[in-house]
């Protein structure tokens, strides 16, 4: 049996929201405890490791797998308020635009 962990880039989709951006990253077989999301300046790194599931799927093995995705974020986003949820093998990250860049109404004063 091969003990080497294969590494691959996870599939993901991006959705533009009124107030920001949402990433949905597919990490099948990765438990919440196996996830790691880090941010250095504007570089967001998403990693996860699936443990080997030897013999659990009718004579087929799922080997251990390491996922890694790096995303360079634009400075328009508030990197101090990233929200992350994990459900059914999907990691969802929501980023909002910095408050000072959000759309706002300008009051018009009369002379």
Secondary structure, 3 states (H helix, E strand, C coil): CCCCCEEECCCEEEEEECCEEEEEEECCCCCHHHEEEEEECCEEEEEEEECCEEEEECCEEECCEEEEEEEECCCCECCCCCEEEEECCEEEEEEEECHHHCCCCCCCCCC
